[in-house]
Amino acid sequence: MSIPDSETVLFLTRNGMGDAEPELQQRLITTYFKLLDEHNILPAAICFYADGVKLTVTGSPVLEPLRSLEAKGVRLILCSTCLGYYNLTEQVQVGIVGGMTDILEAQRRAAKVISL
């Protein structure tokens, strides 16, 4: 089992990946998370905010790989303000609900931050 890379943090601000049609964005992020999980490429944390929180709630196509990544030690940090804004707080399926302070702390500790 791999240990999370303590220097890398991913930021997810979209309900998908890239600037494409929504269906393609969902396909891309699904493949991305599956490959991270299958190849044990483990960032220290993945921070979800803005539309990105939608990836962590009921109906998301990426719940299975996110659960697996979390079980392998990857911290999944969800923006509580964003969840509240979209009325999704009760639908959270994975990760910890935190605040901007938690996201800032993950960013501060990281040597590398990747925004998707």
N, CA, C and O atoms as a GROMACS GRO file, in nm:
protein
  464
    1MET      N    1   0.084  -0.119   0.000
    1MET     CA    2   0.000   0.000   0.000
    1MET      C    3   0.088   0.124   0.000
    1MET      O    4   0.186   0.132   0.074
    2SER      N    5   0.053   0.220  -0.082
    2SER     CA    6   0.130   0.343  -0.091
    2SER      C    7   0.093   0.440   0.020
    2SER      O    8  -0.015   0.430   0.078
    3ILE      N    9   0.182   0.531   0.046
    3ILE     CA   10   0.158   0.637   0.144
    3ILE      C   11   0.131   0.765   0.066
    3ILE      O   12   0.201   0.792  -0.032
    4PRO      N   13   0.033   0.846   0.106
    4PRO     CA   14   0.006   0.970   0.035
    4PRO      C   15   0.130   1.059   0.027
    4PRO      O   16   0.209   1.068   0.121
    5ASP      N   17   0.144   1.124  -0.089
    5ASP     CA   18   0.253   1.220  -0.113
    5ASP      C   19   0.221   1.346  -0.034
    5ASP      O   20   0.133   1.423  -0.072
    6SER      N   21   0.293   1.368   0.075
    6SER     CA   22   0.263   1.479   0.165
    6SER      C   23   0.287   1.616   0.103
    6SER      O   24   0.254   1.718   0.163
    7GLU      N   25   0.345   1.619  -0.016
    7GLU     CA   26   0.376   1.748  -0.076
    7GLU      C   27   0.276   1.793  -0.182
    7GLU      O   28   0.284   1.906  -0.229
    8THR      N   29   0.183   1.707  -0.221
    8THR     CA   30   0.092   1.739  -0.330
    8THR      C   31  -0.052   1.748  -0.282
    8THR      O   32  -0.100   1.661  -0.209
    9VAL      N   33  -0.121   1.854  -0.325
    9VAL     CA   34  -0.263   1.873  -0.295
    9VAL      C   35  -0.333   1.906  -0.426
    9VAL      O   36  -0.282   1.984  -0.507
   10LEU      N   37  -0.449   1.846  -0.447
   10LEU     CA   38  -0.531   1.875  -0.565
   10LEU      C   39  -0.647   1.966  -0.525
   10LEU      O   40  -0.706   1.948  -0.419
   11PHE      N   41  -0.678   2.062  -0.610
   11PHE     CA   42  -0.793   2.150  -0.591
   11PHE      C   43  -0.893   2.124  -0.702
   11PHE      O   44  -0.859   2.130  -0.820
   12LEU      N   45  -1.017   2.096  -0.664
   12LEU     CA   46  -1.124   2.072  -0.759
   12LEU      C   47  -1.229   2.180  -0.744
   12LEU      O   48  -1.291   2.192  -0.638
   13THR      N   49  -1.249   2.259  -0.848
   13THR     CA   50  -1.346   2.367  -0.843
   13THR      C   51  -1.464   2.345  -0.938
   13THR      O   52  -1.556   2.426  -0.944
   14ARG      N   53  -1.461   2.234  -1.012
   14ARG     CA   54  -1.566   2.206  -1.110
   14ARG      C   55  -1.630   2.071  -1.083
   14ARG      O   56  -1.573   1.985  -1.016
   15ASN      N   57  -1.748   2.054  -1.137
   15ASN     CA   58  -1.818   1.927  -1.130
   15ASN      C   59  -1.777   1.843  -1.250
   15ASN      O   60  -1.860   1.794  -1.326
   16GLY      N   61  -1.647   1.827  -1.265
   16GLY     CA   62  -1.590   1.757  -1.378
   16GLY      C   63  -1.447   1.805  -1.399
   16GLY      O   64  -1.385   1.859  -1.307
   17MET      N   65  -1.396   1.786  -1.521
   17MET     CA   66  -1.258   1.823  -1.549
   17MET      C   67  -1.251   1.889  -1.686
   17MET      O   68  -1.301   1.835  -1.785
   18GLY      N   69  -1.188   2.005  -1.692
   18GLY     CA   70  -1.168   2.075  -1.818
   18GLY      C   71  -1.281   2.169  -1.854
   18GLY      O   72  -1.380   2.182  -1.782
   19ASP      N   73  -1.263   2.235  -1.968
   19ASP     CA   74  -1.362   2.329  -2.021
   19ASP      C   75  -1.433   2.266  -2.140
   19ASP      O   76  -1.418   2.311  -2.254
   20ALA      N   77  -1.509   2.162  -2.113
   20ALA     CA   78  -1.578   2.090  -2.219
   20ALA      C   79  -1.725   2.078  -2.185
   20ALA      O   80  -1.773   2.136  -2.087
   21GLU      N   81  -1.797   2.004  -2.267
   21GLU     CA   82  -1.937   1.977  -2.238
   21GLU      C   83  -1.944   1.903  -2.104
   21GLU      O   84  -1.853   1.827  -2.071
   22PRO      N   85  -2.051   1.924  -2.026
   22PRO     CA   86  -2.062   1.859  -1.895
   22PRO      C   87  -2.040   1.707  -1.898
   22PRO      O   88  -1.975   1.653  -1.809
   23GLU      N   89  -2.094   1.640  -1.997
   23GLU     CA   90  -2.078   1.494  -2.005
   23GLU      C   91  -1.931   1.455  -2.021
   23GLU      O   92  -1.885   1.359  -1.959
   24LEU      N   93  -1.858   1.528  -2.104
   24LEU     CA   94  -1.716   1.500  -2.122
   24LEU      C   95  -1.637   1.533  -1.996
   24LEU      O   96  -1.545   1.459  -1.959
   25GLN      N   97  -1.671   1.643  -1.931
   25GLN     CA   98  -1.605   1.677  -1.804
   25GLN      C   99  -1.619   1.564  -1.703
   25GLN      O  100  -1.523   1.531  -1.634
   26GLN      N  101  -1.738   1.506  -1.694
   26GLN     CA  102  -1.764   1.396  -1.601
   26GLN      C  103  -1.683   1.272  -1.639
   26GLN      O  104  -1.629   1.204  -1.552
   27ARG      N  105  -1.676   1.242  -1.767
   27ARG     CA  106  -1.598   1.126  -1.813
   27ARG      C  107  -1.450   1.144  -1.777
   27ARG      O  108  -1.385   1.052  -1.730
   28LEU      N  109  -1.400   1.263  -1.801
   28LEU     CA  110  -1.258   1.289  -1.776
   28LEU      C  111  -1.224   1.277  -1.628
   28LEU      O  112  -1.124   1.214  -1.593
   29ILE      N  113  -1.304   1.335  -1.541
   29ILE     CA  114  -1.273   1.330  -1.398
   29ILE      C  115  -1.290   1.188  -1.345
   29ILE      O  116  -1.216   1.146  -1.255
   30THR      N  117  -1.385   1.113  -1.399
   30THR     CA  118  -1.402   0.974  -1.358
   30THR      C  119  -1.278   0.893  -1.392
   30THR      O  120  -1.227   0.819  -1.309
   31THR      N  121  -1.229   0.908  -1.514
   31THR     CA  122  -1.107   0.838  -1.555
   31THR      C  123  -0.988   0.882  -1.471
   31THR      O  124  -0.908   0.799  -1.430
   32TYR      N  125  -0.978   1.011  -1.445
   32TYR     CA  126  -0.866   1.064  -1.367
   32TYR      C  127  -0.860   1.002  -1.227
   32TYR      O  128  -0.756   0.953  -1.185
   33PHE      N  129  -0.973   1.004  -1.156
   33PHE     CA  130  -0.975   0.949  -1.020
   33PHE      C  131  -0.953   0.798  -1.020
   33PHE      O  132  -0.886   0.745  -0.932
   34LYS      N  133  -1.010   0.726  -1.119
   34LYS     CA  134  -0.988   0.582  -1.126
   34LYS      C  135  -0.839   0.551  -1.145
   34LYS      O  136  -0.786   0.459  -1.082
   35LEU      N  137  -0.773   0.627  -1.230
   35LEU     CA  138  -0.630   0.603  -1.254
   35LEU      C  139  -0.546   0.638  -1.131
   35LEU      O  140  -0.451   0.566  -1.098
   36LEU      N  141  -0.579   0.748  -1.063
   36LEU     CA  142  -0.509   0.780  -0.939
   36LEU      C  143  -0.518   0.662  -0.843
   36LEU      O  144  -0.418   0.620  -0.784
   37ASP      N  145  -0.638   0.609  -0.828
   37ASP     CA  146  -0.662   0.500  -0.734
   37ASP      C  147  -0.591   0.372  -0.779
   37ASP      O  148  -0.520   0.310  -0.700
   38GLU      N  149  -0.609   0.331  -0.904
   38GLU     CA  150  -0.550   0.207  -0.954
   38GLU      C  151  -0.398   0.207  -0.948
   38GLU      O  152  -0.337   0.103  -0.923
   39HIS      N  153  -0.337   0.323  -0.970
   39HIS     CA  154  -0.191   0.334  -0.974
   39HIS      C  155  -0.132   0.383  -0.841
   39HIS      O  156  -0.013   0.410  -0.831
   40ASN      N  157  -0.219   0.394  -0.739
   40ASN     CA  158  -0.176   0.440  -0.607
   40ASN      C  159  -0.098   0.572  -0.613
   40ASN      O  160   0.004   0.589  -0.546
   41ILE      N  161  -0.146   0.662  -0.694
   41ILE     CA  162  -0.092   0.797  -0.700
   41ILE      C  163  -0.174   0.877  -0.599
   41ILE      O  164  -0.286   0.919  -0.627
   42LEU      N  165  -0.117   0.896  -0.481
   42LEU     CA  166  -0.194   0.946  -0.368
   42LEU      C  167  -0.148   1.084  -0.323
   42LEU      O  168  -0.044   1.096  -0.258
   43PRO      N  169  -0.225   1.188  -0.356
   43PRO     CA  170  -0.193   1.320  -0.302
   43PRO      C  171  -0.223   1.323  -0.152
   43PRO      O  172  -0.297   1.238  -0.102
   44ALA      N  173  -0.167   1.419  -0.081
   44ALA     CA  174  -0.195   1.432   0.062
   44ALA      C  175  -0.342   1.466   0.084
   44ALA      O  176  -0.405   1.417   0.178
   45ALA      N  177  -0.396   1.552  -0.003
   45ALA     CA  178  -0.535   1.596   0.013
   45ALA      C  179  -0.593   1.632  -0.123
   45ALA      O  180  -0.521   1.667  -0.217
   46ILE      N  181  -0.724   1.623  -0.131
   46ILE     CA  182  -0.800   1.676  -0.244
   46ILE      C  183  -0.903   1.770  -0.184
   46ILE      O  184  -0.986   1.729  -0.102
   47CYS      N  185  -0.898   1.894  -0.226
   47CYS     CA  186  -0.988   1.997  -0.174
   47CYS      C  187  -1.097   2.025  -0.277
   47CYS      O  188  -1.067   2.053  -0.394
   48PHE      N  189  -1.222   2.018  -0.235
   48PHE     CA  190  -1.337   2.039  -0.322
   48PHE      C  191  -1.407   2.168  -0.280
   48PHE      O  192  -1.450   2.181  -0.165
   49TYR      N  193  -1.419   2.262  -0.372
   49TYR     CA  194  -1.495   2.383  -0.343
   49TYR      C  195  -1.562   2.432  -0.470
   49TYR      O  196  -1.536   2.380  -0.578
   50ALA      N  197  -1.647   2.533  -0.458
   50ALA     CA  198  -1.733   2.579  -0.567
   50ALA      C  199  -1.809   2.457  -0.622
   50ALA      O  200  -1.856   2.375  -0.543
   51ASP      N  201  -1.823   2.443  -0.753
   51ASP     CA  202  -1.895   2.330  -0.812
   51ASP      C  203  -1.829   2.196  -0.782
   51ASP      O  204  -1.892   2.091  -0.796
   52GLY      N  205  -1.703   2.198  -0.743
   52GLY     CA  206  -1.631   2.074  -0.713
   52GLY      C  207  -1.694   1.991  -0.604
   52GLY      O  208  -1.679   1.869  -0.603
   53VAL      N  209  -1.765   2.055  -0.510
   53VAL     CA  210  -1.829   1.978  -0.402
   53VAL      C  211  -1.932   1.881  -0.455
   53VAL      O  212  -1.964   1.782  -0.389
   54LYS      N  213  -1.985   1.906  -0.573
   54LYS     CA  214  -2.087   1.818  -0.631
   54LYS      C  215  -2.031   1.680  -0.663
   54LYS      O  216  -2.107   1.585  -0.681
   55LEU      N  217  -1.899   1.668  -0.669
   55LEU     CA  218  -1.835   1.539  -0.694
   55LEU      C  219  -1.838   1.447  -0.573
   55LEU      O  220  -1.807   1.328  -0.584
   56THR      N  221  -1.874   1.501  -0.457
   56THR     CA  222  -1.866   1.424  -0.332
   56THR      C  223  -2.003   1.387  -0.275
   56THR      O  224  -2.011   1.335  -0.163
   57VAL      N  225  -2.108   1.413  -0.350
   57VAL     CA  226  -2.243   1.392  -0.297
   57VAL      C  227  -2.317   1.281  -0.373
   57VAL      O  228  -2.270   1.232  -0.475
   58THR      N  229  -2.431   1.244  -0.320
   58THR     CA  230  -2.516   1.142  -0.381
   58THR      C  231  -2.530   1.166  -0.531
   58THR      O  232  -2.560   1.277  -0.575
   59GLY      N  233  -2.509   1.060  -0.609
   59GLY     CA  234  -2.525   1.069  -0.754
   59GLY      C  235  -2.396   1.098  -0.829
   59GLY      O  236  -2.395   1.091  -0.952
   60SER      N  237  -2.290   1.131  -0.760
   60SER     CA  238  -2.163   1.159  -0.826
   60SER      C  239  -2.106   1.032  -0.889
   60SER      O  240  -2.112   0.925  -0.829
   61PRO      N  241  -2.051   1.043  -1.011
   61PRO     CA  242  -1.994   0.925  -1.076
   61PRO      C  243  -1.858   0.885  -1.021
   61PRO      O  244  -1.804   0.781  -1.060
   62VAL      N  245  -1.801   0.964  -0.931
   62VAL     CA  246  -1.666   0.936  -0.882
   62VAL      C  247  -1.661   0.894  -0.736
   62VAL      O  248  -1.554   0.895  -0.676
   63LEU      N  249  -1.774   0.858  -0.678
   63LEU     CA  250  -1.776   0.822  -0.536
   63LEU      C  251  -1.690   0.699  -0.505
   63LEU      O  252  -1.620   0.697  -0.404
   64GLU      N  253  -1.696   0.597  -0.590
   64GLU     CA  254  -1.619   0.475  -0.563
   64GLU      C  255  -1.469   0.501  -0.558
   64GLU      O  256  -1.405   0.463  -0.460
   65PRO      N  257  -1.409   0.565  -0.660
   65PRO     CA  258  -1.266   0.591  -0.649
   65PRO      C  259  -1.231   0.689  -0.536
   65PRO      O  260  -1.125   0.677  -0.476
   66LEU      N  261  -1.319   0.784  -0.507
   66LEU     CA  262  -1.291   0.875  -0.396
   66LEU      C  263  -1.293   0.801  -0.263
   66LEU      O  264  -1.208   0.826  -0.177
   67ARG      N  265  -1.386   0.709  -0.244
   67ARG     CA  266  -1.389   0.629  -0.121
   67ARG      C  267  -1.261   0.547  -0.107
   67ARG      O  268  -1.204   0.536   0.002
   68SER      N  269  -1.216   0.491  -0.217
   68SER     CA  270  -1.094   0.411  -0.215
   68SER      C  271  -0.972   0.497  -0.183
   68SER      O  272  -0.887   0.457  -0.104
   69LEU      N  273  -0.963   0.614  -0.245
   69LEU     CA  274  -0.851   0.705  -0.217
   69LEU      C  275  -0.851   0.747  -0.070
   69LEU      O  276  -0.746   0.752  -0.006
   70GLU      N  277  -0.970   0.776  -0.018
   70GLU     CA  278  -0.981   0.815   0.122
   70GLU      C  279  -0.937   0.700   0.213
   70GLU      O  280  -0.869   0.724   0.313
   71ALA      N  281  -0.974   0.578   0.180
   71ALA     CA  282  -0.935   0.462   0.259
   71ALA      C  283  -0.783   0.442   0.256
   71ALA      O  284  -0.727   0.382   0.348
   72LYS      N  285  -0.718   0.490   0.152
   72LYS     CA  286  -0.573   0.478   0.140
   72LYS      C  287  -0.500   0.595   0.207
   72LYS      O  288  -0.377   0.603   0.201
   73GLY      N  289  -0.575   0.684   0.271
   73GLY     CA  290  -0.513   0.791   0.347
   73GLY      C  291  -0.518   0.930   0.287
   73GLY      O  292  -0.464   1.024   0.345
   74VAL      N  293  -0.582   0.945   0.171
   74VAL     CA  294  -0.594   1.077   0.109
   74VAL      C  295  -0.704   1.154   0.182
   74VAL      O  296  -0.816   1.105   0.196
   75ARG      N  297  -0.672   1.275   0.228
   75ARG     CA  298  -0.772   1.360   0.295
   75ARG      C  299  -0.858   1.427   0.189
   75ARG      O  300  -0.806   1.493   0.099
   76LEU      N  301  -0.988   1.412   0.200
   76LEU     CA  302  -1.084   1.477   0.110
   76LEU      C  303  -1.151   1.587   0.190
   76LEU      O  304  -1.225   1.560   0.285
   77ILE      N  305  -1.125   1.712   0.153
   77ILE     CA  306  -1.174   1.827   0.228
   77ILE      C  307  -1.281   1.898   0.145
   77ILE      O  308  -1.255   1.941   0.033
   78LEU      N  309  -1.400   1.909   0.202
   78LEU     CA  310  -1.514   1.969   0.133
   78LEU      C  311  -1.546   2.104   0.195
   78LEU      O  312  -1.549   2.118   0.317
   79CYS      N  313  -1.571   2.202   0.112
   79CYS     CA  314  -1.604   2.338   0.157
   79CYS      C  315  -1.748   2.341   0.211
   79CYS      O  316  -1.843   2.318   0.137
   80SER      N  317  -1.760   2.368   0.339
   80SER     CA  318  -1.893   2.372   0.402
   80SER      C  319  -1.980   2.485   0.346
   80SER      O  320  -2.100   2.468   0.328
   81THR      N  321  -1.919   2.599   0.317
   81THR     CA  322  -1.994   2.712   0.260
   81THR      C  323  -2.053   2.674   0.126
   81THR      O  324  -2.168   2.706   0.096
   82CYS      N  325  -1.974   2.605   0.044
   82CYS     CA  326  -2.019   2.567  -0.090
   82CYS      C  327  -2.130   2.462  -0.082
   82CYS      O  328  -2.230   2.471  -0.154
   83LEU      N  329  -2.114   2.364   0.006
   83LEU     CA  330  -2.218   2.263   0.025
   83LEU      C  331  -2.349   2.329   0.068
   83LEU      O  332  -2.456   2.295   0.018
   84GLY      N  333  -2.340   2.423   0.162
   84GLY     CA  334  -2.458   2.495   0.208
   84GLY      C  335  -2.522   2.577   0.097
   84GLY      O  336  -2.644   2.582   0.085
   85TYR      N  337  -2.440   2.643   0.017
   85TYR     CA  338  -2.489   2.726  -0.092
   85TYR      C  339  -2.574   2.643  -0.189
   85TYR      O  340  -2.678   2.688  -0.236
   86TYR      N  341  -2.526   2.522  -0.219
   86TYR     CA  342  -2.597   2.434  -0.312
   86TYR      C  343  -2.698   2.343  -0.243
   86TYR      O  344  -2.757   2.256  -0.307
   87ASN      N  345  -2.719   2.361  -0.113
   87ASN     CA  346  -2.810   2.275  -0.035
   87ASN      C  347  -2.774   2.127  -0.049
   87ASN      O  348  -2.862   2.043  -0.068
   88LEU      N  349  -2.645   2.096  -0.038
   88LEU     CA  350  -2.596   1.959  -0.055
   88LEU      C  351  -2.538   1.898   0.072
   88LEU      O  352  -2.492   1.785   0.070
   89THR      N  353  -2.540   1.971   0.182
   89THR     CA  354  -2.476   1.924   0.304
   89THR      C  355  -2.527   1.787   0.346
   89THR      O  356  -2.448   1.704   0.390
   90GLU      N  357  -2.654   1.761   0.332
   90GLU     CA  358  -2.713   1.633   0.375
   90GLU      C  359  -2.686   1.521   0.276
   90GLU      O  360  -2.716   1.405   0.304
   91GLN      N  361  -2.629   1.554   0.160
   91GLN     CA  362  -2.605   1.452   0.058
   91GLN      C  363  -2.458   1.409   0.050
   91GLN      O  364  -2.423   1.330  -0.038
   92VAL      N  365  -2.374   1.458   0.138
   92VAL     CA  366  -2.231   1.425   0.136
   92VAL      C  367  -2.214   1.275   0.156
   92VAL      O  368  -2.271   1.216   0.248
   93GLN      N  369  -2.134   1.213   0.070
   93GLN     CA  370  -2.110   1.069   0.075
   93GLN      C  371  -1.966   1.032   0.108
   93GLN      O  372  -1.938   0.918   0.143
   94VAL      N  373  -1.876   1.128   0.099
   94VAL     CA  374  -1.734   1.099   0.119
   94VAL      C  375  -1.663   1.227   0.164
   94VAL      O  376  -1.707   1.337   0.132
   95GLY      N  377  -1.555   1.212   0.237
   95GLY     CA  378  -1.475   1.326   0.278
   95GLY      C  379  -1.519   1.387   0.409
   95GLY      O  380  -1.612   1.340   0.474
   96ILE      N  381  -1.448   1.493   0.447
   96ILE     CA  382  -1.480   1.568   0.568
   96ILE      C  383  -1.526   1.707   0.530
   96ILE      O  384  -1.466   1.772   0.444
   97VAL      N  385  -1.631   1.752   0.593
   97VAL     CA  386  -1.680   1.886   0.568
   97VAL      C  387  -1.596   1.982   0.652
   97VAL      O  388  -1.593   1.973   0.775
   98GLY      N  389  -1.528   2.071   0.584
   98GLY     CA  390  -1.442   2.167   0.651
   98GLY      C  391  -1.472   2.307   0.603
   98GLY      O  392  -1.574   2.332   0.539
   99GLY      N  393  -1.383   2.396   0.635
   99GLY     CA  394  -1.400   2.534   0.592
   99GLY      C  395  -1.280   2.580   0.512
   99GLY      O  396  -1.189   2.502   0.483
  100MET      N  397  -1.283   2.706   0.477
  100MET     CA  398  -1.173   2.762   0.399
  100MET      C  399  -1.042   2.755   0.478
  100MET      O  400  -0.935   2.746   0.418
  101THR      N  401  -1.050   2.758   0.610
  101THR     CA  402  -0.929   2.744   0.691
  101THR      C  403  -0.862   2.609   0.666
  101THR      O  404  -0.739   2.602   0.657
  102ASP      N  405  -0.941   2.503   0.656
  102ASP     CA  406  -0.886   2.370   0.628
  102ASP      C  407  -0.822   2.364   0.489
  102ASP      O  408  -0.717   2.303   0.471
  103ILE      N  409  -0.886   2.428   0.392
  103ILE     CA  410  -0.831   2.431   0.257
  103ILE      C  411  -0.702   2.512   0.254
  103ILE      O  412  -0.604   2.472   0.190
  104LEU      N  413  -0.701   2.625   0.323
  104LEU     CA  414  -0.578   2.706   0.330
  104LEU      C  415  -0.464   2.631   0.397
  104LEU      O  416  -0.350   2.640   0.354
  105GLU      N  417  -0.495   2.556   0.501
  105GLU     CA  418  -0.392   2.480   0.572
  105GLU      C  419  -0.334   2.371   0.482
  105GLU      O  420  -0.213   2.350   0.482
  106ALA      N  421  -0.418   2.302   0.406
  106ALA     CA  422  -0.370   2.200   0.312
  106ALA      C  423  -0.280   2.265   0.207
  106ALA      O  424  -0.176   2.210   0.171
  107GLN      N  425  -0.321   2.382   0.159
  107GLN     CA  426  -0.241   2.455   0.059
  107GLN      C  427  -0.108   2.500   0.119
  107GLN      O  428  -0.005   2.490   0.053
  108ARG      N  429  -0.110   2.549   0.241
  108ARG     CA  430   0.011   2.598   0.305
  108ARG      C  431   0.114   2.487   0.323
  108ARG      O  432   0.234   2.509   0.306
  109ARG      N  433   0.068   2.369   0.358
  109ARG     CA  434   0.158   2.257   0.383
  109ARG      C  435   0.212   2.194   0.255
  109ARG      O  436   0.313   2.123   0.258
  110ALA      N  437   0.146   2.220   0.144
  110ALA     CA  438   0.183   2.155   0.018
  110ALA      C  439   0.301   2.224  -0.049
  110ALA      O  440   0.313   2.347  -0.047
  111ALA      N  441   0.388   2.143  -0.108
  111ALA     CA  442   0.495   2.197  -0.192
  111ALA      C  443   0.441   2.218  -0.334
  111ALA      O  444   0.492   2.300  -0.410
  112LYS      N  445   0.336   2.140  -0.367
  112LYS     CA  446   0.279   2.148  -0.501
  112LYS      C  447   0.127   2.143  -0.491
  112LYS      O  448   0.071   2.052  -0.429
  113VAL      N  449   0.060   2.241  -0.553
  113VAL     CA  450  -0.085   2.245  -0.560
  113VAL      C  451  -0.125   2.236  -0.706
  113VAL      O  452  -0.079   2.315  -0.788
  114ILE      N  453  -0.211   2.140  -0.736
  114ILE     CA  454  -0.257   2.121  -0.872
  114ILE      C  455  -0.406   2.151  -0.877
  114ILE      O  456  -0.484   2.091  -0.804
  115SER      N  457  -0.446   2.244  -0.963
  115SER     CA  458  -0.588   2.277  -0.981
  115SER      C  459  -0.641   2.206  -1.105
  115SER      O  460  -0.583   2.214  -1.213
  116LEU      N  461  -0.752   2.135  -1.086
  116LEU     CA  462  -0.813   2.064  -1.199
  116LEU      C  463  -0.943   2.129  -1.238
  116LEU      O  464  -1.009   2.083  -1.331
   0.00000   0.00000   0.00000
